Amino acid sequence: MRTAFDETLRAISIILSLLNSESRRWTALYMEAIAEGVSPSAFRNILRWLLRHGYVERPKRGVYRATERGRKLLEALPWRKRCRQTRLDEYIES
């Protein structure tokens, strides 16, 4: 069962992954995140949080990109995904 915390981490991971390789305009970022399963309200709240805490920057109006701090966070997030997958695999085997 997924918790709200897991969903938030998943949404953070999706948004940072989309911004990791290149800058994106808000609309393109929004549409891609929604297509990946992030809810509209979660997208807005998480993007605002990422901006406020320095994980994402807005070099000009409507354009977003991941900062070095955001890339480091993204590198740390797959660890949780692997842990959840390991627990899921253990659960399925038993």
N, C-alpha and C positions, 0 to 999 in steps of 0.2 A: 504494500500500500504506500503510495506516495504521500509525503507530507507537504505542507505549504513551503517549508524550508527547502525541500528537494526541488520543488517546482521553481522557486525563486533562483536557486543555483543553476538550474537548467536554463532559465530565461537569461540570466547573466552570461552564461557560457555561450548561448546562441548569439546574443547581441555583440559580445566581444569578438566572437569568431567572425561575424559578418564585417566587423570594423578592423580586424587584424591586418588584412592584406591591403586594404585601400580605404580612402575616405569615401563616405556615401552621403547622399542627400537624405533628408529626413524621410521623405515619402518612399524612396526605394528601400531604405532600412526598415521602415515600418511594414511595408508589404512583405518583405522577405521574412521578417521575424514572425509576422502573423501566419505566413505559409508554413513556418516551422512549428507552429502550435503555441506561440506566446499570445496571451490574451491582450486586447488593445489597452486595457487599463494597466496591466502589468508592464507592458512595453513602456508606456509613458512614465510610470512611477520608477521603474528600474533605470531607464535612460536618464531621468532627472537625478537619481541617486548617484549613478556612475559619473555624471558631470560634476555634481557637487563635491564628490570625494576624489576627483582627479584621475579617474580611470579612463575617462573619455574627455576629449576636448572638442570645442567648436571653433575652428579657425576662422570661419566666416558664417554668416547667418545661413542656417539650414544645412550646413555641412558638418559632419561628425567624423571623428577618427579616434582610434584607441591610442592612449599614451603608453609610454614605457611601463608605467605602473599597471595599466590595464593589461598589457601583454604578460606581465609577470603573474597577475591574478589568473589569467586564462591558462597559463602553464600549470598552475596549482590546481585548477578545477578538475581536470581529468582524473586526478587521484581519487576524488570522491566518487566519480562515475565507476571507476574500476572496483572500488570497495563495495558499492551497491550491487554491481554485477556479480561479484564474488559471493556476496550474501545470497543473492537471488539464485545463483547456481547451486549453492549448498542447500537452500530450501527445496529446490526442485528435486535434487537427488535423494533427499530424505523422505 
